[in-house]
Amino acid sequence: METLRSIIEIASVFVLPALIVGFPLYGLLKKVPVYEEFVEGAKGGFQVAVTIIPYLVAILFAIGMFRASGAMDFMVDGLRPLFGLIGIPPEVLPMMIMRPLTGSGSAAIVLDMINQFGEDSILVKMVATMFGSTETTFYVIAVYFGAVNVKKTRHAVPAGLLADIVAMIAAVFVVRWLFG
């Protein structure tokens, strides 16, 4: 086990530099004008950024209103009894509500919980696991669907939220199982 850990640590040092050097070298071997393609891709990326700005502003505004209005606290208080019955600590509810909306807001929740409970707390381990194993579903939908002007998301939102809910519930029980 220790040998495997050592191999992974050594390999992890070389992965990023290998990718940074490897892709351009591969392009050169295939006779691709690497710099020109890079510049063309950067232009496309800039165009996408300009296209999604209205969607980003809208989602960030909505999140700000949600938190400032007190709706977050109201929702947490309403869900507290239900989640208490199934063994989910009420302290992790703000993360469960905020994570599908915003990455920076959920990162702030993790930081607040670290300051409140300490980095080795089981609650912090739960929210950190939620942070790492879920997605900012509404943000991703707004950005990616907005970038290609998709207006009807069909099953994307329910599927994304279902995946988030399952991952968050699993995070609570797996962390409790591993760290007790």
C-alpha positions as CSV (number, residue, x, y, z in Angstrom):
1,M,0.0,0.0,0.0
2,E,2.8,2.4,0.9
3,T,4.6,1.6,-2.4
4,L,1.4,2.5,-4.4
5,R,1.1,5.7,-2.5
6,S,4.7,6.6,-3.3
7,I,4.2,5.9,-7.0
8,I,1.1,8.0,-7.1
9,E,2.8,10.9,-5.3
10,I,5.8,10.8,-7.8
11,A,3.5,10.4,-10.8
12,S,1.3,13.3,-9.7
13,V,4.3,15.7,-9.9
14,F,4.7,15.0,-13.6
15,V,1.1,14.8,-14.8
16,L,0.5,18.5,-15.3
17,P,3.8,19.3,-16.9
18,A,3.5,16.3,-19.2
19,L,0.1,17.6,-20.4
20,I,1.3,21.1,-20.9
21,V,4.2,20.0,-23.0
22,G,2.6,16.8,-24.4
23,F,-0.4,18.4,-26.2
24,P,1.6,21.0,-28.2
25,L,4.2,18.4,-29.1
26,Y,1.6,16.0,-30.3
27,G,0.1,18.8,-32.4
28,L,3.5,19.5,-33.9
29,L,4.0,15.9,-34.7
30,K,0.6,15.9,-36.5
31,K,1.7,19.0,-38.4
32,V,-1.0,21.2,-36.7
33,P,-0.3,24.9,-36.5
34,V,-0.4,24.8,-32.7
35,Y,-0.1,28.5,-32.0
36,E,-2.6,29.6,-34.6
37,E,-5.1,27.0,-33.3
38,F,-4.5,28.1,-29.8
39,V,-5.2,31.8,-30.8
40,E,-8.4,30.7,-32.7
41,G,-9.6,28.7,-29.6
42,A,-8.9,31.7,-27.4
43,K,-11.0,33.9,-29.7
44,G,-13.8,31.4,-29.5
45,G,-13.6,31.2,-25.8
46,F,-13.8,35.0,-25.6
47,Q,-16.9,34.9,-27.7
48,V,-18.5,32.3,-25.5
49,A,-17.7,34.4,-22.4
50,V,-19.4,37.5,-23.9
51,T,-22.4,35.3,-24.8
52,I,-22.9,33.9,-21.4
53,I,-22.5,37.1,-19.4
54,P,-26.3,37.9,-19.3
55,Y,-27.0,34.3,-18.0
56,L,-24.3,34.7,-15.3
57,V,-25.6,38.0,-14.2
58,A,-29.1,36.6,-13.9
59,I,-28.1,33.5,-11.9
60,L,-25.9,35.5,-9.5
61,F,-28.6,38.1,-9.0
62,A,-31.2,35.4,-8.3
63,I,-28.8,33.7,-5.8
64,G,-28.1,37.0,-4.1
65,M,-31.9,37.7,-3.8
66,F,-32.5,34.2,-2.4
67,R,-30.0,34.6,0.4
68,A,-30.7,38.3,1.2
69,S,-34.5,37.7,1.3
70,G,-34.2,35.2,4.1
71,A,-35.6,32.4,1.9
72,M,-32.5,30.3,2.6
73,D,-33.1,30.5,6.4
74,F,-36.8,29.8,5.9
75,M,-36.1,26.8,3.8
76,V,-33.5,25.4,6.2
77,D,-36.0,25.8,9.1
78,G,-38.7,24.1,7.1
79,L,-36.5,21.1,6.1
80,R,-34.9,20.6,9.5
81,P,-37.5,18.2,11.0
82,L,-37.7,16.1,7.8
83,F,-33.9,15.7,7.5
84,G,-33.6,15.0,11.2
85,L,-35.8,12.0,10.8
86,I,-33.5,10.4,8.2
87,G,-30.3,11.2,10.1
88,I,-29.0,14.2,8.1
89,P,-27.5,16.8,10.5
90,P,-29.3,20.2,10.2
91,E,-25.9,22.0,10.0
92,V,-25.4,20.6,6.5
93,L,-28.7,21.8,5.1
94,P,-27.3,25.2,3.9
95,M,-24.8,23.4,1.8
96,M,-27.5,21.0,0.4
97,I,-29.5,24.1,-0.7
98,M,-26.7,26.3,-1.9
99,R,-24.5,23.8,-3.8
100,P,-26.8,23.4,-6.8
101,L,-26.9,27.2,-7.1
102,T,-23.4,28.5,-6.7
103,G,-19.8,27.3,-6.3
104,S,-18.5,30.3,-4.5
105,G,-21.5,30.4,-2.1
106,S,-21.1,26.8,-1.2
107,A,-17.3,27.3,-0.8
108,A,-18.2,30.1,1.6
109,I,-20.4,27.7,3.5
110,V,-17.5,25.2,3.8
111,L,-15.2,27.9,5.1
112,D,-17.8,29.1,7.6
113,M,-18.2,25.6,8.9
114,I,-14.5,25.1,9.2
115,N,-14.3,28.3,11.3
116,Q,-17.3,27.2,13.4
117,F,-16.6,23.5,13.9
118,G,-12.9,23.0,13.0
119,E,-11.4,21.3,10.0
120,D,-11.5,17.8,11.5
121,S,-15.2,18.0,12.4
122,I,-17.4,15.3,10.9
123,L,-19.8,18.0,9.8
124,V,-17.0,19.7,7.8
125,K,-16.1,16.4,6.3
126,M,-19.7,16.0,5.2
127,V,-20.0,19.4,3.5
128,A,-16.5,19.1,2.0
129,T,-17.5,15.7,0.5
130,M,-20.8,17.3,-0.8
131,F,-18.7,20.1,-2.3
132,G,-16.4,17.7,-4.1
133,S,-19.0,15.2,-5.3
134,T,-21.8,17.5,-6.5
135,E,-22.2,20.1,-9.2
136,T,-23.5,23.7,-9.3
137,T,-26.4,22.5,-11.4
138,F,-28.3,25.7,-12.0
139,Y,-25.0,27.6,-12.8
140,V,-23.9,24.9,-15.2
141,I,-27.3,24.9,-16.9
142,A,-27.3,28.7,-17.2
143,V,-23.8,28.9,-18.6
144,Y,-23.7,25.9,-20.9
145,F,-27.2,26.0,-22.2
146,G,-26.9,29.8,-22.4
147,A,-23.7,29.6,-24.4
148,V,-25.5,27.6,-27.2
149,N,-28.9,29.4,-26.8
150,V,-30.9,26.4,-25.6
151,K,-34.1,27.7,-24.1
152,K,-35.8,24.4,-23.1
153,T,-33.6,22.3,-20.8
154,R,-36.1,19.4,-20.9
155,H,-34.8,16.8,-18.4
156,A,-31.4,18.4,-17.6
157,V,-32.5,20.2,-14.5
158,P,-34.4,17.3,-12.8
159,A,-31.6,14.9,-13.7
160,G,-28.9,17.2,-12.4
161,L,-30.8,17.9,-9.2
162,L,-31.5,14.2,-8.6
163,A,-27.8,13.4,-9.0
164,D,-27.0,16.2,-6.5
165,I,-29.5,15.0,-4.0
166,V,-28.3,11.4,-4.2
167,A,-24.6,12.5,-3.9
168,M,-25.4,14.7,-0.9
169,I,-27.3,12.1,1.0
170,A,-24.6,9.5,0.2
171,A,-21.9,12.0,1.4
172,V,-23.6,12.2,4.8
173,F,-23.8,8.4,5.2
174,V,-20.4,7.6,3.7
175,V,-18.7,10.2,5.9
176,R,-20.5,8.9,9.0
177,W,-19.6,5.3,8.0
178,L,-15.9,6.2,7.5
179,F,-15.3,8.7,10.3
180,G,-18.1,7.7,12.6
